[in-house]
Amino acid sequence: ELCKVELPRRKVSFCSQPLYGFGHIKAELPWAVEDWLEYHLGHLGFEHADIYDVDGSFQETLEPWVRSQWRRSSVSYMGGWARRLSSRLEAHSKTYPYCTETFAYAHCMTTSRAYSRWVALLHAPDEYLVLPTAGRRQGWLPAVLASQDTKEQTGYLTSFLRIYGMSFARGGHSEKPDASDSGRGSILASSM
């Protein structure tokens, strides 16, 4: 019983890429991380998020999420991610913050296989999962994945499931934003 876990298995979780520089994100979009977590945990139905942070800058914002079970969802924070790997990678990640990205994904997939049935690599707070036909229904993601589990039981194996994503961010820089500008992001790229 390799990797036996006594906890109930989650249906679906996600992991971030190693994040850094929260001060820059907060200056432009102070609510970006909260909106991102609320959307994926609350609206879509993810049960857990593993957030990797290279420089520790996300700790204060994520602390309330880590301490509480928000709508029966949980968040784990991997602060000082590069330092957990080695002092050389920690030093290197100061110049190249994504140099530990593949290690984070490997850690995510290795640990999550015991805790979650499905795991998504959801890069950063500017990336949102979208399913055009069901995206407006709250909690749609577990239902979509359950349908894949049903197919698997009848002999159809799903090893990869593509779900559309959209990247949001504010485009350009303006000294005087338009009065009608809400400050929210706009779609920069879409896989739809």
Order of alpha helices (4+ residues) and beta strands (2+ residues): beta-alpha-alpha-beta-alpha-beta-alpha-alpha-alpha-beta-beta-alpha-beta-beta
